[in-house]
Amino acid sequence: MQIIIVSRHLRQARTITIMPRHWLAVAAGFVAFALASAALMSWLSVHWRLPFVEDLVLSLQQQENRRAQDYVHNNLQLMATRIGELQGKLMQLDSLGQRVSGLAGDKAAETPKTADAPRDRQGGPFLPVVLHSDELQKEIDRLATAVDHRVAEFEALEFQLLENRVRDRLLPTTLPVKAARLGSPFGNRSDPFAGIQARHEGIDFVADIGAKVVAAADGVILAAEFHPEFGNMIDIDHGDGLTSRYAHLSRIDVVPGALVRQGEKIGLVGTTGRSTGPHLHFEVRMLGVPQNPALFLKQSRDFAQFMQQR
């Protein structure tokens, strides 16, 4: 940039060229002047203790302190709120855990309480203790750990419930015939044909011909065929060496290798084979050894009523 100076005191006009470095020099000088002035004012305020400067500095310090206090107070409030939430969640988990444990068949541990213990005789006004941030953080960490522990317990309990559910579905606990009465029980009896003592390896369900027969538990059909003594017969494998047998059927509705679910229809009551009348002969075997089916069926809510109909 060029500046032309014209004056009557000058014989001729002068031209001044301003370069970018000149502007930089002016800016640097202005900044240096401002800093020097600020430093001078600070020194004068400290040295001479100027009232207006002290008031200004004190006001700024008070504002900064208030902001810091508000920040700390808000953080403490948030931490206290978080502690309350964790405590509430922990109480809910404890209560839910007791109920679910009861459903799972586990008895929750009870904390013994002594009515005459001095520590139980307490009272007075509630005066909360103000905790510092470190103490609040420790309490939050403790409660968070307790919540994680409860969650882990629930996961283990969920696995146990699932295991129990699978086990129950694989045990022959469902009555194979609903509308029936008890015939010959498990054990020794007088043979209906020979008239002498013989071992009866199952339970007879006396019912009308055509009554529905269902699977007592989940499993795979091992056999669905005619047997000279058992007549139309179905064998189901429930796993781990546990099997069940359904004999003297009038009709078979399943085929070998098929998967059946607990309570699923597999055939109809009949009197085929070595039989004196319509009934279902039901057996349970473990590794080929006959078991009393009543030991399994008694877990059914209908079994008690069935036994009373004998």
Order of alpha helices (4+ residues) and beta strands (2+ residues): beta-beta-alpha-alpha-alpha-beta-beta-beta-beta-beta-beta-beta-beta-beta-beta-beta-beta-alpha-alpha
